[in-house]
Amino acid sequence: MTLSLPNSITAKQLRDELHSVFNLGLPQGSSARKIAEQAAGPGQSYLRGKDAFGRAFQLLLALPDSNDSGQLRVKSNKGRTQAGSIVVEWQKAMADRATLFDEIGANGPTIFVVQVNGVDSAALWQEDQNKDPRVVKGGPGASLAFFETAPGLQADNIPDAAHGLFQTFEGTQY
């Protein structure tokens, strides 16, 4: 969405342009995040869907200098309105979400992968003296890697059946 034109937008235009906003990608304590979380509802990580964007639109309309005969004014003769600034922040969070989770990469479909290194996965299935799950800490080389890769189905069975079963699956269900 280009905020230079038009100066005002409808609820449908807002929803069509943004599609989905990752609430946690917005600065904590910001008006953009507060409004997105309030409109999305309790426990929701994303602002998406007709109803949520409808609530967001109404919250934005209530901001000073943002209501233009029922349309959302994003720009006035003084520059961007408060609502316009929030929409810009939402655009940034929308772009971040699409980059990570849209399932289409430069070479086709992709998945988001988290790789855990430096943790003894066999110890994950052991119990302590109180029969509680054992706390497992990473060693000096422990790390997390986040990356995008082509989907493929794989099943890792770690450790053996005597110590439990640890399975990971990657791929897309059709």
BAVEXMAR-590133 format. One line per field, with one value per residue: residue number from 1; residue in three letters; x, y, z of N, C-alpha, C, O in turn. Coordinates in pm, 1 decimal. Layout:
N
k: c(NUM  ...) $
r: c(ALA  ...) $
nx: c(X  ...) $
ny: c(Y  ...) $
nz: c(Z  ...) $
cax: c(X  ...) $
cay: c(Y  ...) $
caz: c(Z  ...) $
cx: c(X  ...) $
cy: c(Y  ...) $
cz: c(Z  ...) $
ox: c(X  ...) $
oy: c(Y  ...) $
oz: c(Z  ...) $
END
This chain:
174
k: c(1  2  3  4  5  6  7  8  9  10  11  12  13  14  15  16  17  18  19  20  21  22  23  24  25  26  27  28  29  30  31  32  33  34  35  36  37  38  39  40  41  42  43  44  45  46  47  48  49  50  51  52  53  54  55  56  57  58  59  60  61  62  63  64  65  66  67  68  69  70  71  72  73  74  75  76  77  78  79  80  81  82  83  84  85  86  87  88  89  90  91  92  93  94  95  96  97  98  99  100  101  102  103  104  105  106  107  108  109  110  111  112  113  114  115  116  117  118  119  120  121  122  123  124  125  126  127  128  129  130  131  132  133  134  135  136  137  138  139  140  141  142  143  144  145  146  147  148  149  150  151  152  153  154  155  156  157  158  159  160  161  162  163  164  165  166  167  168  169  170  171  172  173  174) $
r: c(MET  THR  LEU  SER  LEU  PRO  ASN  SER  ILE  THR  ALA  LYS  GLN  LEU  ARG  ASP  GLU  LEU  HIS  SER  VAL  PHE  ASN  LEU  GLY  LEU  PRO  GLN  GLY  SER  SER  ALA  ARG  LYS  ILE  ALA  GLU  GLN  ALA  ALA  GLY  PRO  GLY  GLN  SER  TYR  LEU  ARG  GLY  LYS  ASP  ALA  PHE  GLY  ARG  ALA  PHE  GLN  LEU  LEU  LEU  ALA  LEU  PRO  ASP  SER  ASN  ASP  SER  GLY  GLN  LEU  ARG  VAL  LYS  SER  ASN  LYS  GLY  ARG  THR  GLN  ALA  GLY  SER  ILE  VAL  VAL  GLU  TRP  GLN  LYS  ALA  MET  ALA  ASP  ARG  ALA  THR  LEU  PHE  ASP  GLU  ILE  GLY  ALA  ASN  GLY  PRO  THR  ILE  PHE  VAL  VAL  GLN  VAL  ASN  GLY  VAL  ASP  SER  ALA  ALA  LEU  TRP  GLN  GLU  ASP  GLN  ASN  LYS  ASP  PRO  ARG  VAL  VAL  LYS  GLY  GLY  PRO  GLY  ALA  SER  LEU  ALA  PHE  PHE  GLU  THR  ALA  PRO  GLY  LEU  GLN  ALA  ASP  ASN  ILE  PRO  ASP  ALA  ALA  HIS  GLY  LEU  PHE  GLN  THR  PHE  GLU  GLY  THR  GLN  TYR) $
nx: c(84.4  65.3  116.7  105.0  -89.5  -403.5  -533.9  -711.3  -857.6  -1065.1  -1209.0  -1199.4  -1000.6  -780.5  -761.1  -725.8  -479.2  -298.4  -341.3  -233.6  -101.6  180.6  162.4  354.0  575.9  571.0  676.5  710.7  471.0  400.1  160.4  73.7  107.2  -54.9  -313.2  -336.1  -322.3  -546.3  -753.2  -720.5  -771.6  -770.1  -475.2  -407.7  -171.1  -162.7  -298.9  -562.2  -809.0  -1154.2  -1325.6  -1143.7  -986.6  -1189.9  -1250.9  -1003.7  -996.7  -1205.7  -1098.2  -878.5  -1010.2  -1107.6  -894.9  -731.3  -794.2  -835.3  -1067.5  -1239.2  -1514.2  -1609.5  -1415.0  -1073.1  -841.5  -521.3  -331.8  -283.9  -303.5  -98.6  78.3  150.2  -112.4  -188.2  -306.6  -220.2  55.4  51.2  -49.2  168.3  358.2  232.7  253.7  526.2  547.6  385.4  533.2  758.3  642.3  554.9  795.9  908.9  712.1  557.1  575.1  670.9  962.8  1266.9  1329.7  1094.6  841.3  886.5  996.0  999.8  1261.2  1383.2  1680.3  1831.7  2125.9  2386.8  2260.0  2192.7  1994.3  1910.9  1908.9  1685.0  1470.7  1499.9  1438.5  1440.6  1539.4  1293.8  1108.9  1039.1  1052.2  1380.5  1594.7  1747.0  2036.1  2203.9  2527.2  2859.1  2872.0  2613.1  2341.0  2099.6  1960.0  1801.2  1634.2  1541.4  1416.8  1383.8  1082.1  1054.3  984.3  1076.6  1166.2  1296.5  1413.4  1492.0  1580.9  1632.0  1355.2  1341.6  1400.2  1218.2  1058.3  1154.6  1039.9  1066.0  911.4  917.7  782.6  509.5  169.6  -53.0) $
ny: c(-116.6  213.3  500.6  762.1  801.7  652.8  919.7  837.2  530.0  236.0  -11.9  -260.9  -218.3  -181.9  -436.4  -598.7  -508.3  -557.3  -819.1  -1002.0  -942.8  -973.1  -966.1  -979.2  -892.1  -625.3  -320.8  -352.6  -223.5  -19.5  189.9  74.6  -200.7  -239.7  -176.0  -366.4  -608.6  -578.3  -570.9  -819.3  -1002.2  -1185.6  -1372.1  -1409.1  -1423.7  -1301.2  -1040.4  -1081.9  -1163.6  -1088.5  -997.2  -926.8  -730.8  -551.0  -468.2  -351.7  -145.3  16.6  92.2  240.2  445.7  591.5  736.7  1060.0  1290.2  1094.8  999.5  1012.6  1084.8  822.4  673.6  568.4  803.0  828.4  1003.8  1349.6  1706.1  1783.8  1580.8  1235.8  1077.1  979.5  727.8  656.8  628.2  404.0  212.0  198.8  82.3  -164.7  -259.8  -316.9  -527.4  -709.1  -763.3  -886.1  -1120.6  -1246.5  -1296.0  -1493.6  -1695.7  -1753.0  -1974.4  -1984.4  -1971.5  -1847.6  -2055.6  -2202.2  -2388.7  -2369.2  -2446.4  -2342.8  -2391.3  -2497.0  -2561.8  -2743.8  -2750.2  -2912.6  -3024.2  -3297.6  -3524.0  -3777.1  -3757.0  -3608.7  -3775.5  -3896.6  -3950.8  -3774.7  -3834.6  -3802.7  -3887.7  -3700.0  -3523.6  -3499.6  -3219.6  -3070.5  -2927.0  -2715.0  -2767.4  -2614.3  -2565.0  -2524.7  -2425.8  -2246.9  -2269.2  -2101.6  -2144.9  -2154.4  -2406.2  -2655.6  -2847.5  -3177.4  -3511.2  -3654.2  -3878.0  -3885.8  -4103.2  -4079.3  -4115.7  -4471.8  -4710.4  -4786.4  -4565.5  -4378.4  -4187.8  -3973.1  -3770.4  -3604.2  -3426.8  -3312.3  -3119.2  -3087.5  -3144.3  -3304.2) $
nz: c(0.0  -88.9  84.1  -3.3  -194.5  -199.2  11.4  199.0  317.9  294.0  518.8  393.8  197.7  365.5  489.0  259.3  165.9  377.1  472.2  683.0  1002.5  1202.0  1530.6  1739.4  1612.4  1619.5  1781.9  2132.3  2354.0  2184.4  2010.9  1775.6  1821.5  2048.3  1951.4  1744.4  1890.8  2057.6  1868.5  1742.2  1941.8  2257.7  2321.2  2054.3  1796.2  1553.7  1355.4  1165.9  918.4  845.2  1056.4  1265.5  1135.8  1089.0  1350.5  1412.6  1226.0  1320.0  1567.8  1479.9  1341.9  1554.4  1644.0  1674.8  1408.0  1212.6  1099.1  808.4  694.5  748.8  624.5  660.4  736.6  628.1  560.2  588.3  518.9  679.0  682.6  758.9  935.9  1278.3  1264.0  1008.8  1055.1  1219.3  1042.0  868.2  1040.4  1074.8  814.7  803.3  987.0  859.4  629.0  740.9  843.0  607.4  481.6  642.9  670.2  442.1  282.6  24.8  -140.4  -298.2  -467.4  -490.9  -301.6  52.7  390.0  731.9  950.7  1265.7  1412.8  1666.4  1841.4  2029.3  2252.0  2455.5  2330.4  2414.7  2689.4  2732.7  2777.6  3019.7  3371.9  3685.1  4032.7  4156.0  3980.8  3795.0  3481.5  3355.0  3384.5  3115.3  2997.4  2765.6  2622.6  2599.1  2323.9  2246.3  2043.4  1844.3  1526.1  1268.1  971.6  622.6  413.5  152.0  144.4  283.1  374.2  674.8  934.2  1247.9  1488.2  1802.9  2136.9  2153.3  2174.6  2442.2  2591.1  2526.3  2266.6  2017.5  1779.5  1469.3  1213.3  883.8  624.8  392.3  437.3  226.1) $
cax: c(0.0  137.9  41.5  94.6  -221.0  -496.1  -520.0  -803.4  -884.4  -1176.8  -1170.4  -1165.7  -869.7  -680.6  -748.9  -671.3  -338.1  -214.5  -368.1  -204.9  3.0  239.7  156.8  477.1  676.9  554.9  745.8  634.6  420.4  362.6  17.8  48.3  92.8  -172.1  -435.0  -339.3  -356.3  -684.8  -842.7  -705.2  -833.4  -677.3  -398.4  -385.4  -42.0  -177.7  -417.2  -602.5  -950.9  -1247.4  -1373.5  -1033.2  -952.9  -1301.3  -1229.6  -885.7  -1036.8  -1285.1  -1005.9  -799.7  -1099.4  -1127.0  -775.9  -747.9  -773.3  -827.2  -1196.0  -1271.3  -1648.5  -1619.4  -1293.0  -957.4  -747.5  -383.6  -247.0  -353.7  -215.5  13.1  160.9  85.5  -190.8  -149.0  -351.8  -130.4  181.1  25.7  -59.2  306.0  418.3  170.9  312.0  657.7  524.6  330.1  643.0  840.7  571.0  555.0  931.4  936.8  609.7  466.3  595.6  722.3  1096.4  1320.7  1332.0  969.8  790.1  986.1  948.1  1081.6  1321.3  1462.4  1774.8  1887.5  2256.7  2455.0  2175.2  2188.0  1853.4  1881.5  1881.9  1551.5  1371.9  1532.2  1369.2  1525.6  1507.1  1153.6  1030.3  1004.1  1141.4  1512.8  1629.9  1859.3  2094.3  2295.1  2669.5  2924.2  2846.1  2468.8  2296.6  1978.3  1973.0  1672.7  1656.4  1437.3  1465.1  1281.3  1013.7  1078.3  937.6  1177.5  1132.9  1413.1  1376.9  1600.3  1669.2  1561.7  1223.4  1354.9  1414.2  1117.6  1063.1  1162.5  1016.4  1046.9  861.9  924.8  714.2  374.8  66.9  -142.6) $
cay: c(0.0  338.3  594.3  893.5  799.0  759.2  976.4  765.2  392.7  166.6  -130.3  -367.1  -187.1  -208.7  -582.6  -652.8  -470.5  -611.8  -963.0  -1056.3  -868.4  -1048.2  -872.5  -980.5  -823.8  -481.6  -278.9  -371.7  -100.2  78.5  198.6  -22.1  -334.3  -240.8  -181.5  -495.7  -712.9  -557.8  -607.8  -962.4  -1077.8  -1242.9  -1490.1  -1420.7  -1369.6  -1233.4  -963.3  -1129.7  -1196.0  -976.4  -943.4  -862.0  -606.0  -459.4  -408.6  -265.7  -27.2  101.6  149.6  342.0  558.7  668.3  818.3  1197.9  1325.7  972.3  965.3  1094.5  1042.6  676.7  611.5  590.9  900.8  788.8  1119.0  1478.0  1809.6  1797.4  1459.0  1112.7  1082.4  875.7  600.9  628.5  578.4  267.8  127.0  179.3  -18.2  -293.3  -304.6  -374.3  -657.0  -797.2  -804.4  -981.5  -1247.5  -1308.6  -1342.5  -1616.6  -1798.0  -1760.4  -2106.5  -1973.8  -1913.4  -1814.8  -2176.9  -2276.0  -2405.5  -2382.6  -2456.9  -2277.0  -2497.3  -2461.2  -2669.4  -2733.1  -2816.1  -2910.8  -3075.4  -3443.9  -3558.4  -3898.4  -3715.4  -3548.6  -3876.1  -3954.3  -3891.6  -3755.6  -3923.2  -3783.3  -3932.5  -3585.4  -3515.7  -3446.2  -3092.0  -3086.9  -2797.8  -2720.1  -2756.4  -2492.8  -2543.9  -2524.0  -2314.9  -2260.9  -2216.6  -2083.7  -2131.7  -2192.6  -2515.4  -2723.3  -2948.4  -3319.4  -3586.0  -3735.3  -3912.9  -3921.8  -4172.3  -4064.2  -4232.3  -4596.0  -4726.3  -4802.3  -4434.0  -4287.6  -4168.0  -3833.4  -3768.7  -3477.7  -3442.3  -3193.1  -3134.9  -3033.8  -3246.9  -3278.5) $
caz: c(0.0  -93.1  165.3  -65.1  -259.4  -162.6  145.4  286.3  275.5  358.4  596.5  299.0  139.6  469.5  500.4  134.6  152.3  483.5  483.5  814.9  1072.8  1313.4  1642.8  1817.4  1533.5  1642.8  1904.3  2256.2  2413.1  2081.8  1977.4  1668.0  1881.3  2137.7  1870.5  1675.3  1988.5  2101.2  1758.1  1713.2  2050.3  2354.8  2284.7  1910.8  1753.4  1425.3  1319.8  1033.5  905.4  826.4  1184.1  1337.1  1067.3  1112.1  1483.2  1402.6  1150.3  1409.3  1666.2  1410.5  1313.7  1677.0  1670.7  1628.0  1266.9  1132.7  1040.1  691.1  652.2  756.2  572.8  745.6  681.1  659.2  531.6  583.2  465.2  773.8  674.5  801.9  1059.1  1375.2  1205.9  897.8  1112.4  1267.5  923.0  821.5  1130.4  1041.9  688.6  834.0  1051.9  757.5  541.3  814.8  849.3  475.2  453.5  716.9  676.4  329.1  223.3  -111.3  -142.0  -429.9  -549.5  -477.5  -165.9  158.4  527.7  832.5  1032.0  1383.1  1440.8  1800.9  1848.1  2158.4  2359.6  2454.3  2315.3  2491.8  2827.2  2739.1  2815.2  3149.8  3486.0  3801.9  4145.2  4193.9  3865.5  3712.5  3365.0  3386.1  3323.3  3022.9  2961.1  2652.2  2650.1  2551.4  2181.6  2221.0  1959.1  1765.3  1389.7  1202.2  828.0  529.1  330.1  73.1  225.7  262.0  490.5  740.7  1072.0  1329.0  1610.8  1898.2  2136.6  2122.1  2236.7  2587.1  2653.8  2472.4  2122.8  1978.7  1635.7  1399.6  1076.7  802.2  497.2  378.3  428.3  114.0) $
cx: c(89.1  56.1  34.2  -39.4  -283.4  -469.6  -605.3  -830.3  -1003.4  -1123.0  -1128.4  -1030.2  -757.6  -654.7  -684.5  -522.9  -249.8  -226.9  -351.6  -88.4  49.0  252.4  288.1  593.4  670.5  625.2  656.2  595.5  377.5  211.3  -18.0  25.1  -31.5  -301.0  -446.6  -379.6  -500.1  -782.2  -838.5  -773.9  -728.3  -606.4  -370.2  -253.9  -53.0  -306.1  -452.2  -750.9  -1037.6  -1289.6  -1263.7  -994.2  -1065.8  -1287.8  -1110.9  -920.5  -1113.8  -1196.0  -920.4  -883.1  -1115.8  -1007.1  -797.0  -712.3  -767.1  -956.7  -1229.9  -1403.2  -1660.7  -1503.2  -1177.4  -861.4  -607.1  -285.9  -333.8  -258.8  -95.6  108.7  81.1  6.3  -138.1  -189.0  -261.3  3.8  166.1  17.4  80.5  376.6  361.5  226.2  446.8  642.3  465.6  441.6  731.4  773.0  576.4  692.4  957.5  836.8  522.3  477.5  641.2  856.4  1140.9  1316.4  1205.5  926.7  902.7  917.4  1047.0  1130.6  1396.6  1550.1  1836.5  2016.3  2310.1  2370.8  2169.3  2041.8  1816.2  1845.3  1743.3  1447.3  1401.0  1455.6  1468.4  1479.5  1362.6  1056.9  975.3  1095.8  1271.7  1534.2  1753.6  1906.8  2189.0  2438.8  2725.9  2896.0  2699.3  2429.9  2163.9  2007.0  1834.6  1700.7  1538.1  1494.9  1350.1  1213.5  1052.2  1035.9  1051.8  1129.3  1260.2  1363.2  1496.3  1539.0  1590.0  1432.9  1230.0  1359.5  1312.4  1138.2  1059.2  1147.9  1006.4  1001.0  874.6  848.3  577.1  277.2  -26.8  -271.3) $
cy: c(123.0  442.2  733.9  908.4  663.2  810.0  902.6  627.2  336.2  48.4  -243.6  -342.7  -215.0  -358.4  -644.0  -623.0  -539.9  -763.7  -1015.1  -978.7  -952.8  -952.7  -865.0  -917.9  -672.9  -443.3  -291.1  -235.7  4.9  78.6  95.9  -160.9  -342.3  -254.3  -315.7  -607.4  -700.8  -603.8  -758.2  -1048.5  -1143.3  -1368.0  -1506.3  -1353.4  -1286.5  -1154.3  -1008.1  -1162.8  -1071.4  -914.0  -868.1  -731.1  -503.9  -390.2  -312.7  -134.4  69.6  167.7  259.8  465.8  649.5  757.6  959.5  1214.7  1203.6  935.8  1064.4  1043.6  890.2  602.8  649.1  687.0  859.3  903.2  1243.5  1581.1  1835.8  1678.1  1337.6  1133.7  975.7  738.4  560.1  573.6  435.1  171.7  99.5  74.5  -156.7  -347.9  -372.4  -512.6  -757.0  -849.0  -906.1  -1117.8  -1318.0  -1364.6  -1476.5  -1728.5  -1812.6  -1890.3  -2100.6  -1901.1  -1886.5  -1935.5  -2261.0  -2289.0  -2427.8  -2403.1  -2385.8  -2384.5  -2435.8  -2581.1  -2643.5  -2813.5  -2811.3  -2954.0  -3226.5  -3487.6  -3685.4  -3862.6  -3653.0  -3645.9  -3942.0  -3881.6  -3872.3  -3847.6  -3911.7  -3823.7  -3815.7  -3584.8  -3446.1  -3313.1  -3114.7  -2948.1  -2817.6  -2705.3  -2627.4  -2463.2  -2537.5  -2401.8  -2349.0  -2201.5  -2212.4  -2067.2  -2184.0  -2303.2  -2574.6  -2829.7  -3089.8  -3392.0  -3668.8  -3764.0  -3955.7  -3988.5  -4168.5  -4054.1  -4357.8  -4606.5  -4738.7  -4667.3  -4332.7  -4268.8  -4019.0  -3828.9  -3626.4  -3506.7  -3308.9  -3218.9  -3073.5  -3147.3  -3210.4  -3355.5) $
cz: c(0.0  -18.7  105.3  -136.9  -235.0  -21.0  247.3  228.7  351.7  439.4  504.0  234.2  239.8  480.2  376.1  118.7  255.0  497.7  625.7  875.6  1191.7  1432.1  1719.6  1741.3  1548.2  1772.7  2027.3  2313.9  2312.2  2060.6  1870.9  1726.0  1969.7  2057.6  1798.5  1771.3  2035.5  1993.3  1730.1  1818.8  2138.6  2301.3  2137.0  1873.0  1626.6  1421.0  1178.9  1035.4  903.2  959.1  1258.3  1269.6  1080.4  1247.0  1480.3  1332.3  1240.5  1515.3  1603.0  1379.8  1435.3  1711.3  1615.6  1480.3  1175.2  1062.8  929.6  633.2  645.8  693.2  664.8  675.9  724.9  633.2  527.8  523.4  556.8  766.3  717.4  929.9  1155.1  1322.2  1090.4  946.1  1161.9  1149.0  866.7  908.7  1101.1  911.4  713.5  896.8  953.6  668.0  611.6  819.7  714.1  441.9  521.0  691.4  553.1  250.5  78.1  -105.1  -283.6  -523.5  -535.4  -333.1  -65.1  292.0  618.0  928.3  1149.2  1415.1  1577.9  1803.9  1990.9  2276.0  2345.1  2449.1  2390.4  2635.7  2842.1  2793.1  2947.8  3259.4  3599.8  3914.7  4190.9  4083.5  3783.6  3591.0  3402.4  3314.0  3237.8  2982.6  2844.6  2697.0  2594.5  2403.6  2147.2  2138.3  1893.9  1628.1  1328.1  1054.0  749.9  441.3  249.4  158.5  184.9  386.7  546.0  882.0  1141.6  1455.5  1704.6  2035.2  2104.5  2203.2  2389.1  2658.6  2601.8  2324.0  2093.5  1827.5  1585.2  1260.6  1006.6  673.7  500.9  362.3  314.0  128.3) $
ox: c(179.7  -58.9  -37.7  -96.3  -213.4  -393.2  -576.4  -826.8  -1037.4  -1005.3  -1032.1  -952.5  -652.0  -539.6  -598.5  -448.9  -137.1  -129.0  -447.1  11.2  -32.5  342.0  329.6  698.9  755.3  632.9  541.5  677.8  323.6  143.3  -126.0  -66.8  -104.6  -387.9  -555.4  -462.2  -568.8  -882.4  -941.1  -827.8  -612.1  -669.2  -313.8  -228.0  37.7  -408.5  -381.0  -809.8  -999.8  -1289.3  -1287.0  -971.0  -1040.3  -1309.8  -1116.8  -878.5  -1089.7  -1215.3  -893.4  -833.7  -1135.6  -1017.3  -872.3  -612.5  -701.2  -956.5  -1247.1  -1404.3  -1715.2  -1493.3  -1183.3  -807.1  -577.4  -171.5  -443.2  -147.6  -0.8  209.7  -41.9  53.0  -54.7  -112.5  -229.1  59.4  257.9  71.5  107.8  446.7  435.0  244.0  477.6  716.5  492.8  443.7  775.5  839.2  600.5  702.8  1021.5  874.8  419.9  397.2  649.4  862.6  1063.2  1301.3  1208.4  969.4  1000.9  797.2  1164.3  1050.3  1465.3  1499.4  1887.8  2015.9  2282.0  2405.7  2144.1  1973.3  1699.9  1761.8  1690.4  1346.1  1331.4  1413.6  1567.8  1390.1  1312.7  937.0  876.8  1205.8  1271.5  1496.7  1852.7  1828.4  2247.1  2468.2  2651.5  2896.4  2663.6  2478.7  2122.4  2070.3  1759.6  1782.7  1448.0  1610.2  1233.2  1280.5  1079.0  1050.6  1116.0  1059.2  1325.1  1276.9  1591.0  1441.3  1489.3  1405.0  1133.6  1325.0  1321.8  1227.4  970.0  1234.3  946.8  1047.2  845.2  850.5  535.2  299.7  -74.5  -358.9) $
oy: c(133.7  468.9  818.2  1017.6  563.2  750.6  904.6  607.9  383.2  13.6  -314.7  -436.6  -266.1  -402.1  -731.4  -704.5  -577.8  -829.6  -1067.4  -952.2  -998.2  -868.3  -756.6  -893.1  -601.1  -524.8  -246.3  -144.5  108.6  -20.0  37.0  -231.1  -441.3  -334.5  -372.9  -691.9  -801.7  -668.6  -818.0  -1154.8  -1155.4  -1457.1  -1608.1  -1239.9  -1209.4  -1195.3  -976.6  -1186.8  -964.9  -791.7  -758.2  -631.0  -383.5  -269.6  -204.7  -26.7  190.3  284.6  361.5  578.0  770.2  844.3  977.4  1160.1  1207.7  849.3  1183.8  968.9  835.5  480.9  748.5  656.1  855.5  899.9  1243.0  1547.9  1903.0  1675.4  1337.9  1200.8  892.9  642.8  442.3  482.7  354.2  61.4  -12.0  -12.1  -255.4  -468.9  -474.1  -604.7  -876.7  -967.4  -1002.8  -1220.2  -1438.6  -1470.5  -1563.9  -1845.6  -1880.6  -1914.3  -2205.2  -1783.5  -1900.6  -1919.9  -2380.4  -2210.0  -2496.2  -2380.5  -2370.8  -2460.9  -2334.8  -2690.1  -2534.5  -2932.5  -2717.1  -2923.9  -3278.1  -3488.3  -3701.4  -3928.7  -3645.6  -3603.2  -4036.4  -3767.1  -3944.2  -3929.9  -4001.8  -3796.8  -3830.8  -3639.7  -3345.4  -3296.8  -3171.5  -2863.5  -2924.9  -2639.1  -2540.9  -2346.9  -2544.1  -2290.9  -2464.8  -2096.6  -2309.7  -1984.0  -2248.4  -2294.5  -2546.4  -2896.1  -3117.7  -3338.2  -3744.5  -3682.6  -4051.3  -3933.1  -4245.4  -3980.0  -4349.9  -4522.8  -4704.9  -4658.8  -4213.7  -4329.2  -3948.0  -3878.5  -3539.6  -3601.5  -3204.3  -3330.1  -3015.2  -3237.8  -3097.1  -3345.8) $
oz: c(82.6  -53.4  159.0  -139.3  -251.1  55.2  367.0  107.2  460.2  429.2  532.7  217.1  202.5  480.3  387.1  63.6  223.2  532.8  683.2  808.4  1272.0  1434.9  1760.8  1799.8  1495.2  1864.6  2027.1  2321.3  2350.8  2088.8  1874.3  1684.0  1965.7  2091.9  1792.3  1736.6  2051.6  2023.4  1697.9  1788.0  2099.9  2244.0  2096.8  1912.8  1595.1  1475.6  1083.6  1140.8  952.0  973.0  1308.6  1337.4  1082.6  1258.3  1539.0  1374.6  1237.6  1548.9  1666.9  1389.9  1421.0  1798.0  1519.9  1433.3  1071.3  975.2  954.1  535.4  550.0  706.9  737.3  569.8  844.3  678.6  471.4  482.4  516.2  836.7  712.2  1021.9  1118.4  1334.6  1075.4  884.6  1148.0  1155.3  822.1  856.6  1102.6  897.6  651.4  862.9  963.1  634.6  549.3  802.4  708.7  379.9  462.3  691.3  560.2  160.4  13.6  -69.1  -378.1  -644.7  -565.3  -249.0  -93.8  306.2  583.7  981.7  1133.9  1441.5  1603.5  1772.2  2064.9  2390.1  2236.2  2551.3  2427.4  2697.3  2953.0  2848.7  2985.1  3242.9  3609.7  3894.6  4258.2  4092.0  3711.4  3596.5  3473.3  3197.9  3283.7  2939.6  2827.8  2796.6  2548.4  2363.2  2029.6  2160.1  1889.3  1616.3  1335.5  1015.2  803.6  399.0  276.0  237.6  68.0  496.5  473.2  942.1  1099.4  1523.6  1688.3  2046.1  2034.1  2289.0  2457.8  2776.5  2632.0  2264.4  2140.0  1755.2  1648.9  1197.1  1064.5  620.8  600.9  281.9  306.6  42.3) $
END
